[in-house]
């Protein structure tokens, strides 16, 4: 565990140095977009190209796309996702309108909550002095809390799925808290959503180290329980993780 934390600290230190040496430009410009994507990759977030808005529709050819501008362009996104700087630069320059997703469950997970509940939880967490990592806001009404991943045990029999786990095909089943881990993804800022001026953008940037998800979970589930009108115990009881 100490070696893992040491590696994480070293990675965050390198990221801070990288950000100081290459200050992001205006995020609305092409240079700002590429810088923010490279910063995400430098933080260890594996990226892959995603669809983008085409007016109020999706750039993909699918009629009635259920997740316009929010899905990868390739079915092989899990193996395609990378932190390689050169590859991300090529993608960003050859696909100047593309959004990007980050594959969860490799280095990081994402706790995805309704924006109202997320803002309440963020205020409570910061007020309590709890370390909160990067947080993104999606203008479709969600807050995304980036955390360390739960990990992938070598013995798959040791893995206990969590009832809060969310995958792209189960998004509608999780109106409250969604835990994006293995087999899932989220849009990484900067991203454009269908509709005038709707984006996914950082509220707290990548200079903040990724926290343990369990340090945030109780506060997030409590805020979400009030948001969806459920008892906190009903929500938080559904997260067996894995044997230690």
C-alpha positions in Angstrom: 0.0 0.0 0.0 2.8 2.4 0.9 4.5 1.8 -2.4 1.2 2.5 -4.2 0.8 5.7 -2.3 4.3 6.7 -3.0 3.8 6.1 -6.7 0.6 8.1 -6.6 2.4 11.0 -4.9 5.2 10.9 -7.4 2.7 11.0 -10.3 0.8 14.0 -8.8 4.2 15.8 -8.3 5.1 15.2 -11.9 1.6 16.5 -12.9 2.1 19.7 -10.9 5.4 20.3 -12.5 3.9 19.6 -15.9 1.1 22.1 -15.3 3.5 24.8 -14.1 5.7 24.3 -17.2 2.8 24.2 -19.6 0.1 26.6 -18.5 -3.3 25.7 -20.1 -4.5 28.3 -22.5 -8.1 29.5 -22.8 -10.2 26.3 -22.6 -12.5 27.6 -25.3 -9.7 27.5 -27.9 -8.1 24.5 -29.7 -4.9 24.9 -27.7 -6.8 25.0 -24.4 -8.6 21.8 -25.3 -5.5 19.9 -26.2 -3.7 21.1 -23.1 -6.5 20.0 -20.8 -6.6 16.6 -22.5 -2.9 16.1 -22.1 -3.1 17.2 -18.5 -5.7 14.5 -17.9 -3.5 11.9 -19.6 -0.5 13.1 -17.5 -2.7 12.5 -14.4 -3.1 8.9 -15.5 -6.6 9.1 -17.0 -6.8 6.8 -20.1 -8.5 8.6 -23.0 -10.3 7.7 -26.2 -12.2 9.8 -28.8 -15.9 10.2 -28.4 -18.8 11.6 -30.4 -19.6 15.3 -30.4 -22.7 17.4 -30.9 -24.0 18.1 -34.4 -26.5 20.8 -33.7 -28.8 19.3 -31.2 -28.0 15.7 -32.4 -25.0 13.4 -32.2 -22.2 13.2 -34.7 -22.7 9.4 -35.0 -24.9 7.9 -37.8 -27.2 6.2 -35.3 -30.8 7.3 -35.7 -32.2 8.4 -32.3 -28.8 8.0 -30.5 -29.7 7.5 -26.8 -26.5 9.2 -25.5 -25.7 12.0 -28.1 -22.1 13.2 -27.9 -21.5 11.1 -24.7 -20.2 7.8 -26.2 -16.9 6.6 -27.7 -16.6 6.4 -31.4 -15.1 3.0 -31.3 -16.5 -0.3 -29.9 -12.9 -1.0 -28.9 -12.7 2.0 -26.6 -11.5 -0.1 -23.6 -8.4 -1.3 -25.4 -8.0 1.9 -27.3 -7.9 4.1 -24.2 -4.5 5.5 -23.6 -2.4 8.0 -21.7 0.2 8.2 -24.6 0.8 11.9 -25.2 1.6 11.4 -28.9 -1.5 9.5 -29.7 -3.7 11.9 -27.8 -2.1 14.9 -29.7 -2.8 13.1 -33.0 -6.4 12.4 -32.1 -7.0 15.9 -30.8 -5.6 17.5 -34.0 -7.1 15.2 -36.5 -10.6 15.2 -34.8 -10.8 18.9 -33.7 -14.5 18.6 -32.7 -14.4 15.3 -30.9 -15.2 14.9 -27.2 -13.1 12.4 -25.3 -14.1 9.7 -22.7 -11.9 8.4 -19.9 -12.2 4.7 -19.2 -12.8 4.0 -15.5 -11.7 1.1 -13.4 -8.0 1.2 -14.6 -6.5 4.0 -12.6 -9.5 5.9 -11.4 -13.2 5.5 -10.7 -15.9 8.2 -10.9 -18.7 8.8 -8.4 -21.4 10.5 -10.5 -24.2 12.2 -8.7 -27.0 14.7 -9.4 -25.6 18.2 -9.4 -27.8 19.5 -6.6 -26.7 16.6 -4.3 -23.1 16.9 -5.4 -22.8 20.6 -4.6 -24.3 19.9 -1.1 -21.9 17.0 -0.6 -18.9 19.0 -1.9 -19.5 21.8 0.5 -19.9 19.4 3.4 -16.7 17.5 2.5 -14.6 20.6 2.1 -16.0 22.0 5.3 -15.0 18.8 7.2 -11.5 19.0 5.8 -11.8 15.8 3.8 -9.6 15.6 0.7 -11.6 15.9 -2.4 -10.0 15.2 -5.7 -10.9 16.5 -9.2 -14.5 17.3 -9.7 -16.2 17.9 -13.1 -19.6 19.4 -13.7 -21.8 18.2 -16.6 -24.4 20.7 -17.7 -26.9 17.9 -18.1 -27.2 18.0 -14.3 -24.5 15.8 -12.9 -21.3 16.3 -10.8 -18.4 13.8 -11.3 -16.1 13.1 -8.4 -12.8 11.5 -9.7 -11.3 9.0 -7.2 -8.8 6.2 -7.0 -10.1 3.0 -8.4 -11.2 0.1 -6.2 -8.7 -2.0 -8.1 -8.9 -5.2 -10.0 -8.2 -8.3 -7.9 -6.0 -10.9 -9.5 -8.4 -13.5 -8.5 -11.8 -12.7 -10.1 -13.6 -14.8 -7.5 -12.6 -12.2 -4.9 -14.5 -9.4 -6.8 -17.8 -8.5 -5.3 -19.9 -6.3 -7.6 -21.5 -3.2 -6.1 -25.1 -2.4 -6.6 -24.1 1.2 -7.2 -21.9 0.1 -10.1 -22.9 1.9 -13.3 -22.1 0.9 -16.9 -23.1 2.8 -20.0 -26.1 0.5 -20.6 -27.4 0.9 -17.0 -27.2 4.7 -16.7 -31.0 5.1 -16.6 -31.3 2.6 -13.7 -29.2 4.8 -11.4 -30.9 8.3 -11.1 -29.0 8.9 -7.8 -25.4 7.9 -7.3 -23.6 6.1 -10.1 -20.3 4.4 -9.5 -18.3 4.2 -12.7 -15.7 1.5 -12.4 -14.6 -1.4 -14.6 -16.3 -1.4 -18.0 -17.6 2.1 -17.8 -16.5 5.6 -18.8 -17.4 9.3 -18.5 -16.7 12.3 -20.6 -13.6 14.1 -19.6 -13.4 17.9 -19.8 -13.4 19.8 -21.9 -16.4 18.3 -23.7 -19.4 19.8 -25.6 -23.0 18.6 -25.1 -25.9 19.1 -27.4 -27.6 22.4 -26.8 -26.4 26.0 -26.7 -23.3 26.4 -24.5 -23.7 23.1 -22.6 -20.4 21.6 -21.6 -18.5 19.3 -19.2 -15.9 21.3 -17.3 -13.7 21.1 -14.3 -14.9 22.5 -11.0 -11.8 21.3 -9.2 -8.8 20.6 -11.4 -6.4 17.8 -11.8 -3.9 19.3 -9.5 -5.9 17.7 -6.6 -4.8 14.1 -5.8 -7.3 11.3 -6.4 -8.8 10.3 -3.0 -10.0 6.9 -1.8 -13.6 6.6 -3.0 -14.8 5.3 0.4 -13.7 8.7 2.0 -16.4 10.4 -0.1 -19.1 7.7 -0.3 -21.0 8.2 2.9 -21.4 11.9 2.4 -22.4 11.5 -1.3 -24.9 8.7 -0.6 -26.4 10.8 2.2 -26.8 13.8 -0.1 -28.2 11.6 -2.9 -30.7 9.9 -0.5 -32.2 13.3 0.4 -32.2 14.2 -3.3 -34.2 11.1 -4.4 -36.2 11.0 -1.2 -34.8 7.7 0.2 -33.3 6.8 3.6 -29.5 7.0 3.6 -29.2 3.5 5.0 -31.2 2.1 2.1 -28.7 3.5 -0.3 -25.4 3.0 1.5 -26.2 -0.6 2.5 -25.8 -1.6 -1.2 -22.0 -1.4 -1.5 -20.2 -4.7 -0.6 -16.9 -4.2 -2.3 -14.4 -7.2 -2.1 -12.8 -9.4 0.4 -9.5 -8.1 1.8 
